[in-house]
Amino acid sequence: MIFENSIEFAKQLDKNDPLHHFRDQFYIPIIHGKESIYFNGNSLGLQPKTAQEYVLNEMETWANYGVEGHFHGKNPWVNYHDSFPGKLSPIIGALPEEIAVMNQLTINLHLLLITFYRPSKNRYKIICEEKAFPSDQYAIASHLRLHGYDPEDSLIEVKTRPGEFTIRNEDILSAIKENANETALVIFGGVNYYSGQVFNIESIAAASHDAGAVCGFDLAHAVGNVELKLHDWGVDFAVWCSYKYLNSGPGSIAGAFIHKRYIGDQSLLRLAGWAGTNKHERFQMKKEFNPIPTAEGWHVSNTEVLSMAAHKASLDIFEEAGFENIIKKGKLLSAYLFFILNEINNHSVKKRLEIITPRNEHEHGCQVSILMLEKGRETFDYLNKKGVIADWREPNVIRVAPVPLYNAFEEVYKFGEIIKEFLATEN
């Protein structure tokens, strides 16, 4: 598509957008008496208008039935989570039995590292991306120490090349191959939180397995944002949160993927809990743990019903919109944003910003990371003053993420105009 930098063109894109009406299903934060331009769905997605109703339903069940709410009410709690794997299946690219909805992301990461990081005398190293999100760094380092290894010696970080902002896929594959005999686990983000780079999950998983290593992914910035085919790609395990692109509320319920080849193996070491016990035997209160023969066998705690209610509200919208449609619009939104940002440089005497997110549509999702070459913090503060909610990352990066379900092309255009307005005052 040939883009135009005009309000008329942006409005026409919105008019032709089959998902445009879904914006009305979300609360848009108000700043200075009008709707904000909310480009921070990569940090916290907006609230579906149905979420309050869904949560209130369960509050009413609690009020009316007490403990009997497990078996009575509109959505008996004992089976409340059963529908979630099916709803997430097209988003994750996995079989329903490979999906478990539970806990929070880092808790799930720890639980699965117990199972999948099983070092031996000669094979004990972990390969990850440089500057992974701190939660991942801390979790990985803690498991190395748990097994008696020093992260300085046993953690291999694949780095960007000098002067570059993203990690080349060939460098990842080379690191795996070069350390094949010593590597037990390869773990990457699906999307790098800082640059917005989408990693080639399929090739990383294949290279890991060729090297004899297990492969896992943190999909915090990938789920609901980019196309995933975890089952077909052969990924061993993955974890994610639901409060970003899945719009399920702050600190909401998270999820985990365990490939089908593992879920029936009762010999796998795991941290066990009553909630993961085979449902047909659960109330027999047996001493011996017999896990559910699905990813739910990694459950350790009771179902978080109130959190799941908000999660269900959002997933119902995803189901209605169709995930393929969401992906399609997301690509067009980010492409238009790339165009608008390039126009700023093209019409400036000097280069004012640099996009550090890869341009290839297969290497990015909704997020575009903008490296401000001068007055970065001042630009960010001006955007906020003008009603734009984005994200600042030190030392000089502004992260923006137009989200297909509630953002409009007109907002992308206006965002560019606000930046130009500020830069014009600084000449």
C-alpha positions as CSV (number, residue, x, y, z in Angstrom):
1,M,0.0,0.0,0.0
2,I,1.2,3.5,-0.8
3,F,0.7,5.6,2.3
4,E,-0.1,9.3,2.6
5,N,0.8,11.7,5.4
6,S,-2.6,13.3,5.8
7,I,-5.5,13.3,8.1
8,E,-7.8,12.5,5.2
9,F,-5.8,9.4,4.3
10,A,-5.7,8.2,7.9
11,K,-9.5,8.6,8.3
12,Q,-10.0,6.6,5.1
13,L,-7.9,3.8,6.5
14,D,-10.1,3.8,9.6
15,K,-13.3,3.9,7.5
16,N,-12.1,0.8,5.7
17,D,-10.9,-1.0,8.8
18,P,-13.2,-4.0,9.6
19,L,-12.1,-3.9,13.3
20,H,-12.6,-0.2,13.9
21,H,-15.8,-0.7,15.9
22,F,-14.0,-2.8,18.5
23,R,-12.5,0.3,19.9
24,D,-15.9,1.0,21.4
25,Q,-15.6,-2.1,23.5
26,F,-12.7,-0.6,25.5
27,Y,-12.3,2.3,28.0
28,I,-10.0,4.9,26.6
29,P,-8.2,6.9,29.3
30,I,-9.2,10.6,29.4
31,I,-6.4,13.3,29.5
32,H,-7.2,17.0,29.6
33,G,-10.9,16.2,29.0
34,K,-10.5,14.1,25.9
35,E,-9.6,10.6,24.9
36,S,-5.8,10.0,25.0
37,I,-3.8,8.5,22.3
38,Y,-3.0,5.3,24.2
39,F,0.1,3.6,22.7
40,N,1.2,1.7,25.7
41,G,-0.7,-1.6,25.2
42,N,2.8,-3.3,25.3
43,S,2.9,-2.4,29.0
44,L,-0.8,-2.6,30.0
45,G,-3.7,-3.3,27.7
46,L,-6.9,-1.3,28.1
47,Q,-9.9,-2.5,30.0
48,P,-12.7,-4.2,28.1
49,K,-16.0,-2.6,29.0
50,T,-17.4,-6.1,29.7
51,A,-14.6,-6.9,32.2
52,Q,-16.5,-5.3,35.2
53,E,-19.6,-7.3,34.4
54,Y,-17.6,-10.5,34.1
55,V,-15.9,-9.9,37.5
56,L,-19.1,-8.7,39.1
57,N,-20.8,-12.0,38.1
58,E,-18.3,-13.9,40.1
59,M,-18.6,-11.5,43.0
60,E,-22.3,-12.1,43.0
61,T,-21.8,-15.8,42.9
62,W,-19.5,-15.6,45.9
63,A,-22.0,-13.4,47.7
64,N,-25.0,-15.6,46.9
65,Y,-23.4,-19.1,47.2
66,G,-20.2,-18.9,49.3
67,V,-18.2,-22.0,48.9
68,E,-21.1,-23.6,46.9
69,G,-20.1,-21.2,44.1
70,H,-17.7,-23.9,43.0
71,F,-20.8,-25.9,41.8
72,H,-23.5,-23.3,41.3
73,G,-24.0,-19.9,39.7
74,K,-23.6,-18.8,36.1
75,N,-20.1,-20.2,35.8
76,P,-19.3,-22.8,38.5
77,W,-15.7,-22.3,39.6
78,V,-14.7,-25.9,39.7
79,N,-14.7,-25.9,35.9
80,Y,-14.2,-22.2,35.3
81,H,-10.8,-22.5,33.6
82,D,-11.7,-25.3,31.3
83,S,-12.6,-23.0,28.4
84,F,-9.4,-21.0,28.4
85,P,-7.1,-23.4,26.5
86,G,-9.5,-23.5,23.6
87,K,-9.8,-19.7,23.5
88,L,-6.0,-19.3,23.6
89,S,-5.2,-22.1,21.1
90,P,-5.4,-20.0,17.9
91,I,-3.5,-17.2,19.7
92,I,-0.7,-19.4,20.9
93,G,-0.6,-21.8,18.0
94,A,-1.0,-24.8,20.3
95,L,-3.3,-27.7,21.1
96,P,-5.6,-27.0,24.0
97,E,-4.1,-29.7,26.1
98,E,-0.7,-28.0,25.8
99,I,-2.0,-24.8,27.5
100,A,-2.4,-24.0,31.1
101,V,-3.8,-20.8,32.5
102,M,-2.3,-20.1,35.9
103,N,-0.2,-17.9,38.2
104,Q,2.0,-15.1,36.8
105,L,4.6,-15.2,34.2
106,T,7.8,-15.4,36.4
107,I,6.2,-17.9,38.7
108,N,5.4,-20.1,35.7
109,L,9.0,-19.6,34.4
110,H,10.4,-20.9,37.7
111,L,8.0,-23.9,37.7
112,L,8.9,-24.9,34.1
113,L,12.7,-24.3,34.7
114,I,12.4,-26.9,37.5
115,T,11.2,-29.4,34.8
116,F,13.2,-28.4,31.8
117,Y,16.5,-27.2,33.1
118,R,18.1,-30.5,34.1
119,P,21.9,-30.0,33.8
120,S,24.5,-32.7,33.7
121,K,28.2,-32.8,34.4
122,N,29.1,-31.9,30.8
123,R,25.9,-30.2,29.7
124,Y,24.8,-27.4,32.0
125,K,25.0,-24.0,30.2
126,I,22.1,-21.8,29.3
127,I,22.0,-19.5,26.3
128,C,19.8,-16.4,26.3
129,E,19.6,-13.0,24.7
130,E,21.6,-10.1,26.0
131,K,19.6,-7.6,28.0
132,A,16.6,-9.9,28.4
133,F,13.9,-8.5,30.6
134,P,15.3,-8.5,34.2
135,S,12.7,-11.0,35.5
136,D,14.1,-13.5,33.1
137,Q,17.7,-12.7,33.9
138,Y,17.1,-13.1,37.6
139,A,15.1,-16.3,37.2
140,I,17.7,-17.9,35.0
141,A,20.6,-16.9,37.2
142,S,18.8,-18.2,40.3
143,H,18.3,-21.7,38.7
144,L,22.0,-21.8,37.7
145,R,22.9,-21.0,41.3
146,L,20.3,-23.6,42.6
147,H,22.3,-26.2,40.7
148,G,25.6,-24.9,42.0
149,Y,26.8,-23.0,38.9
150,D,28.1,-19.5,38.6
151,P,26.2,-17.5,36.0
152,E,29.4,-15.7,35.0
153,D,30.7,-19.0,33.7
154,S,27.6,-20.9,32.7
155,L,25.3,-18.2,31.1
156,I,25.9,-17.4,27.5
157,E,24.3,-14.1,26.3
158,V,24.0,-13.6,22.6
159,K,24.8,-9.9,22.0
160,T,24.1,-7.3,19.3
161,R,26.9,-6.4,17.0
162,P,28.7,-3.1,17.6
163,G,26.5,-0.2,16.3
164,E,23.4,-2.4,16.0
165,F,20.3,-2.5,18.1
166,T,19.0,-6.0,17.3
167,I,20.4,-9.5,17.5
168,R,21.1,-11.2,14.2
169,N,19.5,-14.6,13.9
170,E,22.6,-16.1,12.5
171,D,24.5,-15.0,15.6
172,I,21.9,-16.8,17.8
173,L,22.2,-20.0,15.7
174,S,26.0,-19.8,15.7
175,A,26.1,-19.5,19.5
176,I,23.9,-22.5,19.9
177,K,26.0,-24.6,17.4
178,E,29.4,-23.4,18.9
179,N,28.3,-24.4,22.5
180,A,26.3,-27.5,21.5
181,N,28.2,-29.9,23.7
182,E,27.8,-27.8,26.9
183,T,24.3,-26.3,26.5
184,A,21.3,-27.7,28.4
185,L,18.8,-25.0,27.8
186,V,18.2,-22.2,25.2
187,I,15.7,-19.6,26.4
188,F,14.7,-16.4,24.6
189,G,12.0,-13.8,24.5
190,G,9.5,-14.1,21.7
191,V,9.8,-10.3,21.3
192,N,12.5,-8.2,22.9
193,Y,10.9,-5.7,25.2
194,Y,13.4,-2.9,24.4
195,S,13.8,-3.1,20.6
196,G,10.5,-4.8,19.7
197,Q,12.5,-7.4,17.7
198,V,10.6,-10.6,17.0
199,F,13.0,-13.5,17.3
200,N,12.8,-16.4,14.8
201,I,11.3,-18.9,17.2
202,E,11.1,-21.8,14.7
203,S,14.8,-21.7,13.8
204,I,16.0,-21.2,17.4
205,A,13.9,-24.2,18.5
206,A,15.3,-26.4,15.6
207,A,18.9,-25.3,16.3
208,S,18.5,-26.0,20.0
209,H,17.2,-29.5,19.4
210,D,20.0,-30.2,16.9
211,A,22.4,-29.3,19.6
212,G,20.7,-31.6,22.1
213,A,19.3,-28.8,24.2
214,V,15.8,-27.9,25.4
215,C,14.3,-24.7,24.1
216,G,11.8,-22.3,25.9
217,F,10.4,-18.8,25.4
218,D,9.1,-15.9,27.4
219,L,6.2,-14.6,25.3
220,A,5.2,-11.6,27.4
221,H,5.4,-9.3,24.4
222,A,4.5,-11.8,21.8
223,V,1.1,-13.3,22.9
224,G,-1.8,-11.5,21.3
225,N,0.7,-9.4,19.2
226,V,2.4,-11.7,16.7
227,E,1.5,-15.0,15.0
228,L,2.7,-18.0,17.0
229,K,2.8,-21.7,16.1
230,L,4.4,-23.2,19.2
231,H,3.2,-26.8,18.6
232,D,4.3,-26.9,14.9
233,W,7.6,-25.2,15.7
234,G,8.4,-27.8,18.3
235,V,9.0,-25.4,21.2
236,D,9.5,-27.3,24.4
237,F,7.9,-24.8,26.7
238,A,6.8,-21.2,27.0
239,V,5.3,-18.7,29.4
240,W,3.4,-15.5,29.1
241,C,1.4,-12.8,30.9
242,S,-2.0,-11.6,29.9
243,Y,-2.0,-7.9,31.0
244,K,-0.3,-6.5,27.9
245,Y,-1.8,-7.3,24.5
246,L,-4.3,-9.7,26.0
247,N,-5.9,-6.8,28.0
248,S,-6.7,-8.8,31.1
249,G,-5.9,-6.3,33.8
250,P,-2.9,-5.4,36.0
251,G,-1.1,-8.5,37.4
252,S,-3.7,-10.7,35.8
253,I,-3.6,-14.5,35.3
254,A,-0.7,-15.8,33.2
255,G,-0.2,-18.9,31.1
256,A,2.2,-21.7,30.1
257,F,2.7,-24.0,27.2
258,I,4.2,-27.5,27.4
259,H,4.6,-29.4,24.2
260,K,2.4,-32.5,23.8
261,R,5.5,-34.8,23.8
262,Y,6.0,-34.0,27.5
263,I,2.5,-33.7,29.1
264,G,1.8,-37.4,29.5
265,D,5.2,-38.1,31.0
266,Q,4.6,-38.6,34.7
267,S,8.3,-39.2,35.4
268,L,9.2,-35.5,34.7
269,L,10.3,-33.7,37.8
270,R,8.0,-30.8,38.7
271,L,6.8,-28.9,41.7
272,A,3.5,-30.5,42.5
273,G,0.3,-29.2,44.0
274,W,-3.2,-30.5,44.6
275,A,-4.6,-28.4,41.8
276,G,-2.5,-30.4,39.3
277,T,-3.9,-33.7,40.5
278,N,-5.9,-35.9,38.1
279,K,-9.4,-34.5,38.3
280,H,-11.0,-38.0,38.6
281,E,-8.9,-38.7,41.7
282,R,-8.6,-35.2,43.2
283,F,-11.1,-35.6,46.0
284,Q,-9.8,-39.0,47.0
285,M,-6.9,-37.1,48.6
286,K,-4.3,-39.7,47.8
287,K,-0.8,-39.3,49.1
288,E,0.8,-40.0,45.8
289,F,0.7,-37.2,43.2
290,N,-0.9,-38.2,39.9
291,P,-0.8,-35.3,37.5
292,I,-3.5,-34.3,35.0
293,P,-2.3,-35.7,31.6
294,T,-2.2,-32.2,30.1
295,A,-0.3,-29.0,30.7
296,E,-2.7,-28.5,33.7
297,G,-0.6,-31.1,35.4
298,W,1.8,-28.2,36.2
299,H,-0.9,-26.4,38.2
300,V,0.1,-26.0,41.8
301,S,-2.6,-23.6,43.2
302,N,-6.3,-23.1,43.1
303,T,-7.9,-21.3,40.2
304,E,-7.8,-17.5,40.4
305,V,-11.4,-16.9,39.4
306,L,-11.7,-13.1,39.7
307,S,-8.5,-12.7,37.6
308,M,-9.8,-15.2,35.1
309,A,-13.1,-13.4,34.8
310,A,-11.3,-10.3,33.4
311,H,-9.2,-12.5,31.2
312,K,-12.3,-14.2,29.8
313,A,-13.8,-10.8,28.9
314,S,-10.8,-10.0,26.7
315,L,-10.5,-13.4,25.1
316,D,-14.2,-13.3,24.2
317,I,-13.4,-10.1,22.2
318,F,-10.4,-11.8,20.6
319,E,-12.7,-14.7,19.6
320,E,-15.2,-12.3,18.1
321,A,-12.7,-10.2,16.2
322,G,-10.7,-13.3,14.9
323,F,-7.0,-13.4,15.6
324,E,-6.0,-13.5,11.9
325,N,-7.8,-10.1,11.5
326,I,-6.1,-8.7,14.5
327,I,-2.7,-9.7,13.1
328,K,-3.5,-8.2,9.7
329,K,-4.5,-4.9,11.1
330,G,-1.5,-4.8,13.5
331,K,0.9,-5.1,10.6
332,L,-0.9,-2.3,8.7
333,L,-0.9,0.0,11.8
334,S,2.8,-0.5,12.4
335,A,3.6,-0.1,8.7
336,Y,1.8,3.3,8.8
337,L,3.7,4.3,11.9
338,F,7.0,3.5,10.2
339,F,5.9,5.7,7.3
340,I,4.9,8.6,9.5
341,L,8.2,8.5,11.5
342,N,10.2,8.4,8.3
343,E,8.3,11.4,7.1
344,I,9.5,13.3,10.1
345,N,13.2,12.7,9.2
346,N,12.5,13.3,5.5
347,H,11.2,16.8,6.2
348,S,13.8,17.8,8.8
349,V,17.1,19.5,8.1
350,K,18.9,16.8,10.1
351,K,17.9,13.3,11.3
352,R,16.0,13.7,14.6
353,L,15.2,10.1,15.4
354,E,16.0,6.5,14.5
355,I,13.7,3.5,14.5
356,I,15.6,0.6,16.2
357,T,12.8,-1.9,15.6
358,P,13.3,-4.1,12.5
359,R,11.3,-3.0,9.4
360,N,10.7,-6.5,8.1
361,E,7.1,-7.3,9.0
362,H,8.1,-10.8,10.2
363,E,10.6,-9.3,12.7
364,H,8.3,-6.9,14.5
365,G,4.8,-6.7,16.1
366,C,2.9,-3.7,17.2
367,Q,5.7,-2.1,19.1
368,V,8.0,0.4,17.4
369,S,11.0,1.6,19.5
370,I,12.1,5.1,18.6
371,L,15.7,6.2,19.5
372,M,15.6,10.0,19.9
373,L,18.9,11.5,18.7
374,E,18.3,14.6,20.7
375,K,15.9,15.9,23.4
376,G,14.5,12.4,24.0
377,R,13.0,13.0,27.4
378,E,11.7,16.4,26.5
379,T,10.0,14.9,23.4
380,F,8.4,12.2,25.6
381,D,7.2,14.7,28.2
382,Y,5.7,16.9,25.4
383,L,3.9,13.8,24.0
384,N,2.4,13.1,27.4
385,K,1.4,16.8,27.8
386,K,-0.5,16.5,24.5
387,G,-2.4,13.4,25.6
388,V,-0.1,10.6,24.3
389,I,0.5,7.7,26.7
390,A,3.7,5.9,25.6
391,D,6.6,4.4,27.4
392,W,10.1,5.8,28.1
393,R,13.2,3.6,28.4
394,E,16.6,4.9,29.4
395,P,18.7,6.4,28.0
396,N,16.7,7.8,25.1
397,V,14.1,5.4,23.7
398,I,10.3,6.0,23.3
399,R,8.3,2.8,22.9
400,V,5.0,3.0,21.2
401,A,2.6,0.2,20.3
402,P,-0.6,1.0,18.4
403,V,-2.9,-2.0,19.2
404,P,-5.3,-3.3,16.5
405,L,-8.3,-3.8,18.8
406,Y,-8.5,-0.2,20.1
407,N,-6.1,2.1,18.3
408,A,-6.9,4.0,15.1
409,F,-4.9,5.1,12.1
410,E,-5.9,8.7,12.7
411,E,-4.1,8.4,16.1
412,V,-0.9,7.3,14.3
413,Y,-1.1,10.4,12.1
414,K,-1.8,12.7,15.1
415,F,1.1,11.2,17.0
416,G,3.5,12.1,14.1
417,E,2.1,15.6,14.0
418,I,2.7,16.1,17.8
419,I,6.3,15.0,17.4
420,K,6.8,17.4,14.5
421,E,5.1,20.2,16.5
422,F,7.6,19.8,19.3
423,L,10.7,19.5,17.1
424,A,9.6,22.6,15.2
425,T,9.8,24.6,18.5
426,E,13.3,23.3,19.1
427,N,14.8,24.5,15.8
